[in-house]
Amino acid sequence: MFEEYSGYRQAVRLSLWFAVWLSLGLLFQQVLLLLLIGALILLGYHYRHLSRLAHWLWKDRRLTPPHGSGSWEPIFNGIYRLQGKNRRRRSQLARLLSRFREGAEALPDAAVVLGPEGEIAWCNKLAELHLGIHWPKDSGQRIDNLIRLPKFSKYLHSKCYDDPIEITSSASSSWLLEVRIMAYGDNQKLLLARDVTRLRQLEQMRRDFVANVSHELKTPLTVLQGYLEMMAMMPNIDGKQVQAMSDQTERMKSLVEQLLTLSKIEVGTQVDPSMRVGMSGLLLQLKEEASALSDGRHNITFEVDEELDIGGDELQIRSACANLIQNAIHYSPQGSSIRVRWFKYGDVARFEVDDSGDGIALEHIPRLTERFYRVDRARSRQTGGSGLGLAIVKHALSHHNSELEIHSKLGEGSTFGFSIPANLIASSKRERA
C-alpha cells in the first residue's frame, strides 16, 4: 500500500527539524545562523527531490518513480498512482474507440463523420469504396469538395435532413447511393450512404414485369369477353354460368387496367404545374359516373368550388378522385350518405370524400395504401375490390406534393382527403378574364 501524503506529519517533521537547529543555536549561542543553515539544508533537500521528479517526468522513460524520502515518498507514489489511472483510462478509451471503429466497419453503409464546416473527421472503408474518399489522406478536407454534385451540396448546406437523397457514386457512375445526414453534438454531422443500385433495379424490374404482364393479359381477356358475349346469345347455354364467367372476366379486366394505371403513375415524374386541370368539369363527370355506379342506392352530394382549378396531371388527379369516390360507394351500405367536397381551405385546395359506412379499425389505416391490402377480403371479393385503388391514389398525389389523409371511426364512417399546395393552385377564371 502506498503511504498517503499527510500535512500533519509534514508539520511535525518541520517542527522537529527546526527544533533541533534551534536547540543547537541556543547551545552555541548562534540561533539565527544555525536556523539559516537548517533552512538552507532543507531547501537543498527539497530542490534535490524536485530535480529528480522533473527528470523522471520529462526525461526518464521508466514507469516507476525515483525513490524518495520523507514527505516526498507519498508525493512520488501519488504521481505514479495518477499516471496508472491515466494509463488505464487511455487503454479503456483506446478499446472503446477500437470497438467503435470495428462496429462502424461492420455497418452495411458508408459512414463519414463530419466537422462543423463539413470537413472529414473519420470514415470507414465503405466510404472509401462508395464515395471515393482516401483515408487518411483526405482527413480535414470538405466533403463537398470531394463530392461535386449540386444536389448533394444543396442538401449538405440546407440543414434540413428529414429525408434522404439519391446521388450517383463518385467512384462509379453505375452505383446509386441513398445519402442521409444526421446532426449531433456540437454542430457535428454523421453521413450515411447506402448502395441502393440493386434495390432500384429490382423495383424497375418489378414495374416492368407488372406492366408487361398486364399489357399481355388485355388481349386474351378481350377475346374471352367476346366469346362469352356470343355464348350468352345462344339458346341452349346456362345464362347464370355465362354471367358468372363474364363478371369474373370483367373483374380481371378491371384489375389489369388498374395495374397498368399504377405502372404509368409510378414511372411518372413530377407534374408540370403549367398544365391546368379544370376541376369543376372533372368532378361533374365523376358525379355522373358515381350516380351510375350507385344506381340510386346512396344519397350522394357534391359541393364544388367552380372557380378553383389546379395545375398538374389531369389523368392522375382524375384517378385519385375517382378511386376515393368509388371506394366510398363500394363500402357504404345502401341508403347511406356520401358527400364529396372540393373547396379552398386556407392557402391550399382541399378534396374530401365523407361516407357513413362501417368505418375502418385504427390498426388497418397505415397499410391501406399498400398494393392488394384489403381490410375484409371476403367483402372485397363481393364488391369487386382489387386492393389497388388507394395505391394509385398514393402515387398520383405524391407527384403533386400531396398525400392521402384518412380519418375513420368504427361504426361512424370515414373521411378520405388530400390537399393540393398553394403553388399548384391555378388562377381563377375571373383573374384570367
C-alpha positions in Angstrom: 0.0 0.0 0.0 1.2 3.5 -0.9 1.6 5.9 2.0 -0.7 8.8 1.6 0.6 12.4 2.0 -0.2 13.9 5.4 0.0 17.6 6.1 0.1 16.8 9.8 3.1 14.6 9.5 4.8 17.2 7.4 4.2 19.9 10.0 5.6 17.6 12.8 8.7 16.9 10.7 9.3 20.6 10.1 8.8 21.4 13.7 11.3 18.7 14.8 13.8 19.8 12.2 13.8 23.4 13.3 13.6 22.5 17.0 16.9 20.6 16.6 18.6 23.6 14.9 17.1 26.0 17.4 18.5 23.8 20.2 21.9 23.8 18.6 21.7 27.6 18.2 20.9 28.1 21.8 23.7 25.7 22.7 26.3 27.6 20.7 24.6 30.9 21.1 24.2 31.3 17.3 20.4 30.9 16.9 19.9 32.8 13.6 22.9 31.4 11.9 22.1 27.8 12.8 18.4 28.3 11.8 19.6 29.7 8.5 21.9 26.7 8.0 19.0 24.4 8.8 16.7 26.2 6.3 19.3 26.0 3.5 19.9 22.3 4.1 16.1 21.8 4.0 15.9 23.9 0.8 18.6 21.8 -0.8 16.9 18.6 0.2 13.6 19.7 -1.5 15.4 21.1 -4.5 17.2 17.7 -5.0 13.9 15.9 -4.9 12.3 18.4 -7.3 15.1 17.8 -9.7 14.7 14.1 -9.5 10.9 14.5 -10.1 11.4 16.7 -13.1 14.0 14.3 -14.6 11.6 11.4 -14.1 8.7 13.2 -15.7 10.5 14.7 -18.7 13.5 12.5 -19.4 13.3 9.2 -17.6 11.5 6.5 -19.6 11.0 4.3 -16.6 7.4 3.9 -15.4 8.4 3.6 -11.7 9.2 6.9 -9.9 12.5 7.5 -8.2 12.9 6.6 -4.5 12.1 9.5 -2.2 12.4 10.1 1.5 10.3 11.9 4.0 7.3 13.7 2.6 8.5 13.2 -1.0 7.8 9.4 -0.9 4.0 9.8 -0.8 4.2 12.5 -3.4 6.1 10.3 -5.9 3.8 7.4 -5.2 0.7 9.7 -5.7 2.0 10.9 -9.1 2.8 7.3 -10.0 -0.7 6.2 -9.0 -2.3 9.1 -11.0 -0.2 8.0 -14.1 -1.5 4.5 -13.6 -5.1 5.7 -13.6 -4.5 7.8 -16.7 -2.9 4.8 -18.5 -5.9 2.7 -17.6 -8.3 5.4 -18.9 -6.3 5.7 -22.1 -6.4 1.9 -22.5 -10.2 1.9 -21.9 -10.7 4.8 -24.4 -8.5 3.0 -26.9 -10.5 -0.2 -26.5 -13.8 1.8 -26.8 -12.5 3.6 -29.9 -11.4 0.3 -31.4 -14.8 -1.3 -30.8 -16.5 1.8 -32.3 -14.3 1.5 -35.4 -14.9 -2.2 -35.7 -18.7 -1.6 -35.3 -18.5 1.2 -37.9 -16.6 -1.0 -40.3 -19.3 -3.7 -39.8 -22.0 -1.3 -40.9 -23.6 -2.1 -44.3 -23.4 1.6 -45.1 -20.6 4.1 -45.8 -20.1 6.2 -42.7 -18.4 9.6 -42.6 -18.0 11.8 -39.5 -18.1 15.5 -40.5 -17.0 18.6 -38.6 -18.9 21.9 -38.3 -17.7 23.1 -41.7 -18.3 19.7 -43.4 -14.7 18.6 -43.0 -14.0 14.9 -42.9 -13.0 13.7 -39.4 -13.3 10.0 -40.0 -14.7 7.5 -42.4 -15.0 3.7 -42.7 -13.8 1.5 -45.6 -17.1 1.5 -47.4 -16.9 5.3 -47.6 -13.6 5.0 -49.4 -15.2 2.5 -51.8 -18.5 4.2 -52.5 -17.7 7.9 -52.0 -14.1 7.9 -53.4 -12.6 9.2 -50.1 -8.9 8.4 -49.5 -8.3 7.9 -45.8 -6.3 9.4 -44.0 -5.1 11.5 -46.9 -8.4 13.3 -47.2 -8.7 14.0 -43.4 -9.8 17.6 -42.9 -11.0 18.0 -46.5 -14.5 19.4 -47.0 -16.8 16.6 -48.2 -18.4 18.9 -50.8 -15.0 19.4 -52.4 -14.8 15.6 -53.0 -18.5 15.0 -53.9 -19.0 17.8 -56.5 -22.7 17.3 -57.2 -25.1 20.4 -56.9 -27.8 18.2 -55.5 -25.5 17.0 -52.7 -24.1 20.4 -51.9 -27.6 21.9 -51.6 -28.6 19.0 -49.3 -25.5 19.4 -47.1 -25.9 23.2 -46.6 -29.7 23.1 -46.3 -29.6 21.9 -42.7 -32.8 20.1 -43.3 -32.0 16.4 -43.2 -35.5 14.9 -42.7 -35.4 12.9 -46.0 -32.5 11.2 -47.7 -31.4 12.0 -51.3 -30.2 9.7 -54.0 -26.9 10.5 -55.9 -24.6 8.7 -58.2 -21.4 7.4 -56.6 -18.2 9.4 -57.1 -16.3 6.1 -57.5 -18.6 4.7 -60.2 -21.4 6.3 -62.2 -23.2 2.9 -62.2 -23.8 3.0 -58.5 -26.8 4.7 -57.0 -26.4 5.8 -53.4 -29.0 6.9 -50.8 -27.4 9.5 -48.7 -28.7 10.6 -45.3 -27.1 13.2 -42.9 -27.8 13.3 -39.2 -26.7 16.2 -37.0 -25.5 15.6 -33.5 -23.3 17.0 -30.7 -21.7 20.4 -31.2 -22.5 21.0 -34.8 -21.2 17.6 -35.8 -22.7 15.5 -38.6 -22.8 11.8 -39.5 -23.2 11.0 -43.2 -24.5 7.6 -44.1 -24.6 6.4 -47.7 -26.2 3.1 -48.8 -25.8 1.4 -52.1 -29.4 1.1 -53.4 -28.5 0.2 -57.0 -29.7 -3.4 -56.8 -32.9 -2.3 -55.0 -33.8 0.3 -57.6 -33.0 -2.3 -60.4 -35.4 -4.8 -58.7 -38.1 -2.1 -58.3 -37.7 -1.3 -62.0 -37.8 -5.0 -63.0 -41.0 -5.4 -60.9 -42.7 -2.4 -62.5 -41.7 -3.6 -66.0 -42.9 -7.1 -65.2 -46.3 -5.9 -63.9 -46.7 -3.5 -66.8 -45.7 -6.1 -69.4 -47.9 -8.9 -67.9 -50.8 -6.6 -67.6 -50.5 -5.4 -71.1 -50.2 -9.0 -72.4 -53.3 -10.0 -70.4 -55.5 -7.4 -72.1 -55.7 -9.3 -75.4 -56.8 -12.7 -74.1 -59.3 -11.2 -71.7 -60.8 -9.2 -74.5 -61.1 -12.4 -76.6 -62.7 -14.3 -73.7 -65.2 -11.5 -73.1 -66.2 -11.5 -76.8 -66.8 -15.3 -76.8 -68.8 -15.1 -73.5 -71.0 -12.4 -75.1 -71.6 -14.8 -78.0 -72.3 -17.7 -75.7 -74.9 -15.6 -73.8 -76.9 -15.2 -77.0 -77.0 -19.0 -77.6 -80.3 -20.6 -76.6 -79.0 -23.8 -75.0 -76.4 -22.2 -72.7 -77.0 -21.7 -69.0 -77.2 -17.9 -68.7 -76.2 -17.9 -65.0 -72.9 -19.6 -65.6 -72.1 -17.4 -68.6 -73.0 -14.3 -66.5 -70.7 -15.5 -63.7 -67.8 -16.0 -66.1 -68.5 -12.6 -67.7 -68.4 -11.0 -64.2 -65.1 -12.6 -63.3 -63.7 -11.7 -66.7 -64.8 -8.1 -66.3 -63.3 -8.1 -62.8 -60.0 -9.4 -64.2 -60.0 -6.8 -66.9 -60.6 -4.0 -64.3 -57.7 -5.4 -62.3 -55.4 -5.3 -65.4 -56.5 -1.7 -66.2 -55.7 -0.7 -62.6 -52.3 -2.3 -62.8 -51.5 -0.5 -66.0 -52.6 2.8 -64.5 -50.5 2.2 -61.4 -47.5 1.4 -63.6 -47.9 4.5 -65.6 -48.2 6.7 -62.5 -45.2 5.0 -60.8 -42.8 5.7 -63.6 -44.1 9.3 -64.0 -42.0 12.3 -62.9 -43.1 15.5 -61.2 -46.0 17.1 -62.9 -45.9 20.3 -64.9 -47.7 22.9 -62.9 -48.5 24.9 -66.0 -50.9 22.2 -67.2 -54.3 23.3 -66.0 -56.8 20.8 -64.6 -60.4 22.0 -64.8 -61.7 20.5 -61.5 -65.3 21.6 -61.9 -65.7 19.8 -65.3 -63.7 16.8 -64.0 -65.9 16.5 -60.9 -69.1 16.9 -63.0 -68.0 13.8 -65.0 -67.2 11.9 -61.8 -70.6 12.9 -60.4 -72.3 11.2 -63.3 -70.1 8.1 -63.0 -70.9 7.9 -59.3 -74.6 8.2 -59.9 -74.4 5.3 -62.4 -72.3 3.2 -60.1 -74.5 3.8 -57.1 -77.7 3.2 -59.1 -79.7 5.1 -56.5 -78.5 3.1 -53.6 -76.8 6.1 -51.9 -77.5 9.7 -51.3 -74.5 11.3 -53.0 -73.9 15.1 -52.8 -71.2 17.1 -54.5 -70.0 20.5 -53.2 -67.7 22.0 -55.7 -65.9 25.4 -55.9 -66.3 26.0 -59.6 -63.6 28.8 -59.6 -60.9 26.5 -58.0 -58.6 24.9 -60.6 -55.1 23.5 -60.1 -52.0 22.8 -62.2 -50.9 19.2 -62.7 -51.6 16.0 -64.5 -55.4 15.6 -65.2 -55.2 11.8 -65.6 -53.5 11.3 -62.2 -55.9 13.7 -60.4 -58.9 12.1 -62.0 -57.6 8.6 -60.9 -57.1 9.8 -57.4 -60.6 11.4 -57.1 -62.4 8.6 -58.9 -60.9 5.9 -56.7 -61.8 7.7 -53.5 -65.4 8.2 -54.7 -65.7 4.6 -55.9 -64.4 3.2 -52.7 -67.0 5.2 -50.7 -69.7 3.8 -52.9 -68.5 0.2 -52.8 -68.0 0.1 -49.0 -71.0 2.2 -47.8 -74.3 0.4 -47.1 -77.4 1.0 -49.1 -79.3 4.2 -48.1 -76.2 5.8 -46.5 -75.0 9.3 -47.4 -71.8 10.2 -49.3 -70.5 13.8 -49.5 -67.8 14.9 -52.0 -66.2 18.3 -51.4 -63.8 20.4 -53.4 -63.0 23.7 -51.7 -60.4 26.3 -50.7 -59.1 25.7 -47.2 -56.7 28.5 -46.2 -53.9 28.5 -48.8 -54.5 25.0 -50.1 -57.1 23.3 -52.3 -58.9 20.5 -50.4 -60.7 17.4 -51.7 -62.7 15.2 -49.3 -65.0 12.3 -49.5 -67.1 11.6 -46.4 -69.1 8.4 -46.0 -71.3 7.0 -43.3 -70.2 3.4 -43.7 -68.8 0.9 -41.2 -65.6 2.7 -40.7 -62.0 1.3 -40.5 -60.2 0.0 -37.4 -57.2 2.1 -36.5 -54.6 -0.7 -37.0 -55.6 -1.0 -40.7 -55.2 2.6 -41.7 -51.4 2.8 -42.1 -51.5 -0.2 -44.5 -54.4 0.9 -46.7 -52.2 2.3 -49.5 -50.3 -0.9 -49.9 -50.9 -2.9 -53.0 -53.6 -5.6 -52.7 -54.1 -4.8 -49.0 -57.7 -5.2 -48.0 -59.3 -5.0 -44.6 -62.1 -7.5 -45.3 -61.1 -9.9 -48.2 -64.5 -11.6 -48.3 -66.3 -8.3 -48.7 -63.7 -7.0 -51.2 -64.5 -10.0 -53.4 -68.2 -9.3 -53.2 -67.7 -5.6 -54.2 -65.1 -6.4 -56.8 -62.3 -4.6 -54.9 -58.7 -5.2 -56.1 -56.8 -3.5 -53.3 -55.0 -1.2 -55.9 -57.2 1.9 -55.7 -55.6 3.6 -52.8 -52.1 2.6 -54.0 -52.9 4.5 -57.2 -54.2 7.5 -55.1 -50.9 7.5 -53.1 -48.6 7.6 -56.1 -50.7 10.1 -58.0 -50.8 12.5 -55.0 -47.0 12.1 -54.4 -46.4 13.6 -57.9 -48.5 16.7 -56.8 -46.6 17.2 -53.5 -49.6 15.9 -51.6 -50.5 12.8 -49.6 -53.6 10.9 -48.7 -55.2 11.6 -45.3 -57.5 9.1 -43.7 -59.8 9.6 -40.7 -62.1 6.9 -39.6 -64.1 5.6 -36.7 -65.7 2.2 -36.5 -69.5 2.5 -36.9 -69.4 6.2 -37.8 -67.8 6.3 -41.3 -64.6 7.6 -42.8 -63.1 10.7 -44.4 -60.6 10.3 -47.2 -59.0 13.6 -48.4 -55.9 15.4 -49.7 -54.6 18.9 -50.0 -53.1 20.5 -53.1 -50.4 23.0 -52.1 -50.7 26.7 -52.9 -48.0 26.6 -55.7 -50.2 24.3 -57.7 -53.4 26.3 -57.4 -54.2 27.9 -60.8 -55.5 31.5 -61.1 -59.3 31.8 -61.1 -61.4 32.2 -64.2 -62.1 35.8 -63.3 -58.5 36.7 -63.0 -57.8 35.2 -66.4 -60.6 37.2 -67.9 
